[in-house]
């Protein structure tokens, strides 16, 4: 436990040092996009929350040291990813926006299942039928339609390229 405390204190010290090294003139310029703006923490911090639902502003260095920060407090909420996708789409970055939307869907899927999907999507790891079943499962169990479509597309491409098991 002492090693964990030292690790956390070291990380917090590094983060604080990084913040102090920024000079006042090095602030990020907001990108006007007609709605939500970057940086989100400056323009809509009151809308940001952790996957756990804890408000962004409550996830602080001090809360971490006091032991008030849980694992899901350090994960991004789907709504935050959707806001970022909105900005990407408005800036004409469709592929990036699509990636962020899939990431938003992934927040509903348990980490172990995400890793299983990742392994299934590696070439020559499984057959087309298993990939199609995985797509149906994420669609049915998590409403992850964009992820399901990606898996189905991968199954088709892998089949054409001969990189699925028979």
C-alpha positions as CSV (number, residue, x, y, z in Angstrom):
1,X,0.0,0.0,0.0
2,X,2.9,2.3,0.7
3,X,4.2,1.8,-2.8
4,X,0.8,2.8,-4.2
5,X,0.8,6.0,-2.0
6,X,4.2,6.9,-3.3
7,X,3.2,6.3,-6.9
8,X,0.1,8.5,-6.5
9,X,2.1,11.2,-4.8
10,X,4.7,11.1,-7.6
11,X,2.1,11.4,-10.3
12,X,0.4,14.3,-8.5
13,X,3.7,16.1,-8.1
14,X,4.5,15.7,-11.8
15,X,1.1,17.0,-12.8
16,X,1.4,20.0,-10.5
17,X,4.9,20.8,-11.9
18,X,3.6,20.6,-15.4
19,X,0.8,23.0,-14.6
20,X,3.2,25.4,-12.9
21,X,5.6,25.3,-15.9
22,X,3.0,26.7,-18.2
23,X,3.3,30.5,-18.4
24,X,0.2,32.6,-18.4
25,X,0.6,33.4,-22.1
26,X,0.5,29.7,-23.1
27,X,-3.2,29.2,-22.7
28,X,-5.1,27.3,-25.4
29,X,-7.1,29.3,-27.8
30,X,-10.7,28.2,-28.0
31,X,-12.0,26.9,-31.3
32,X,-15.3,28.5,-32.1
33,X,-17.6,25.9,-33.7
34,X,-21.0,27.4,-33.2
35,X,-22.0,25.4,-30.1
36,X,-19.7,23.4,-27.9
37,X,-16.1,24.8,-27.9
38,X,-12.7,23.5,-27.2
39,X,-11.2,23.3,-24.7
40,X,-14.2,21.7,-23.0
41,X,-12.9,22.2,-19.5
42,X,-12.9,26.0,-20.1
43,X,-16.2,26.3,-22.0
44,X,-18.5,23.7,-20.5
45,X,-16.8,22.3,-17.4
46,X,-20.2,22.3,-15.7
47,X,-21.4,19.7,-18.2
48,X,-18.4,17.4,-17.9
49,X,-18.5,14.4,-15.7
50,X,-16.7,11.2,-15.1
51,X,-18.0,7.8,-16.2
52,X,-19.1,7.4,-12.6
53,X,-21.3,10.5,-12.9
54,X,-19.1,12.5,-10.6
55,X,-18.8,16.1,-11.8
56,X,-15.5,16.9,-13.5
57,X,-14.7,19.6,-11.1
58,X,-14.7,17.2,-8.1
59,X,-12.0,15.0,-9.6
60,X,-9.0,16.9,-8.3
61,X,-5.5,16.1,-7.1
62,X,-6.6,16.7,-3.6
63,X,-9.5,14.3,-3.9
64,X,-7.2,11.7,-5.3
65,X,-4.8,12.0,-2.4
66,X,-7.7,11.9,0.1
67,X,-8.8,8.6,-1.5
68,X,-12.1,10.1,-2.9
69,X,-11.4,9.2,-6.5
70,X,-12.6,5.8,-7.8
71,X,-11.6,4.0,-10.9
72,X,-14.6,5.1,-12.9
73,X,-13.9,8.7,-11.8
74,X,-10.9,8.6,-14.0
75,X,-12.8,7.4,-17.1
76,X,-14.5,9.7,-19.6
77,X,-18.2,9.9,-19.7
78,X,-19.9,9.1,-23.0
79,X,-21.5,12.5,-23.1
80,X,-18.0,14.1,-23.1
81,X,-17.0,12.0,-26.1
82,X,-20.2,12.9,-27.9
83,X,-19.5,16.6,-27.3
84,X,-16.0,16.1,-28.8
85,X,-17.5,14.2,-31.7
86,X,-19.9,17.1,-32.4
87,X,-16.9,19.5,-32.7
88,X,-15.1,17.1,-35.0
89,X,-18.1,16.8,-37.3
90,X,-18.5,20.5,-37.4
91,X,-14.9,20.9,-38.3
92,X,-15.2,18.5,-41.1
93,X,-13.4,15.7,-39.4
94,X,-15.9,12.9,-40.0
95,X,-13.6,10.0,-39.4
96,X,-12.4,11.4,-36.1
97,X,-16.0,12.2,-35.1
98,X,-17.0,8.6,-36.0
99,X,-14.1,7.3,-33.8
100,X,-15.3,9.4,-30.9
101,X,-18.9,8.2,-31.3
102,X,-17.6,4.6,-31.2
103,X,-15.6,5.5,-28.1
104,X,-18.8,6.9,-26.5
105,X,-20.5,3.6,-27.2
106,X,-17.6,1.7,-25.7
107,X,-18.0,3.3,-22.3
108,X,-21.1,1.1,-21.8
109,X,-19.1,-2.1,-22.5
110,X,-17.1,-3.7,-19.6
111,X,-13.4,-3.4,-20.0
112,X,-13.0,-7.2,-20.2
113,X,-15.4,-7.4,-23.1
114,X,-13.6,-4.5,-24.9
115,X,-10.4,-6.5,-24.7
116,X,-12.1,-9.6,-26.0
117,X,-13.4,-7.6,-29.0
118,X,-9.9,-6.2,-29.6
119,X,-8.5,-9.8,-29.7
120,X,-11.3,-11.0,-31.9
121,X,-10.5,-8.2,-34.4
122,X,-6.9,-9.1,-34.8
123,X,-6.4,-10.8,-38.2
124,X,-6.5,-14.6,-38.2
125,X,-7.8,-14.8,-34.6
126,X,-11.3,-16.1,-35.3
127,X,-13.8,-16.9,-38.0
128,X,-16.4,-14.7,-39.7
129,X,-19.3,-16.3,-37.8
130,X,-17.8,-15.4,-34.4
131,X,-17.2,-11.8,-35.5
132,X,-20.8,-11.5,-36.7
133,X,-22.0,-12.9,-33.3
134,X,-19.8,-10.4,-31.4
135,X,-21.3,-7.6,-33.5
136,X,-24.9,-8.8,-32.7
137,X,-24.0,-9.1,-29.0
138,X,-22.7,-5.5,-28.6
139,X,-25.7,-4.2,-30.6
140,X,-28.2,-6.2,-28.4
141,X,-26.6,-5.9,-25.0
142,X,-25.2,-2.4,-25.2
143,X,-27.0,-0.6,-28.0
144,X,-23.5,-0.1,-29.6
145,X,-24.7,0.1,-33.2
146,X,-21.6,1.9,-34.6
147,X,-19.3,-0.6,-33.0
148,X,-21.4,-3.5,-34.3
149,X,-21.2,-2.0,-37.8
150,X,-17.4,-1.7,-37.5
151,X,-17.1,-5.4,-36.5
152,X,-19.4,-6.5,-39.3
153,X,-17.4,-4.4,-41.8
154,X,-14.2,-5.9,-40.4
155,X,-15.6,-9.4,-40.8
156,X,-16.5,-8.7,-44.5
157,X,-13.0,-7.2,-45.2
158,X,-11.2,-10.0,-43.4
159,X,-13.2,-12.5,-45.4
160,X,-12.2,-10.9,-48.7
161,X,-8.6,-10.7,-47.7
162,X,-8.5,-14.2,-46.3
163,X,-7.5,-13.2,-42.8
164,X,-10.2,-15.0,-40.9
165,X,-10.1,-18.6,-39.8
166,X,-12.2,-21.0,-41.9
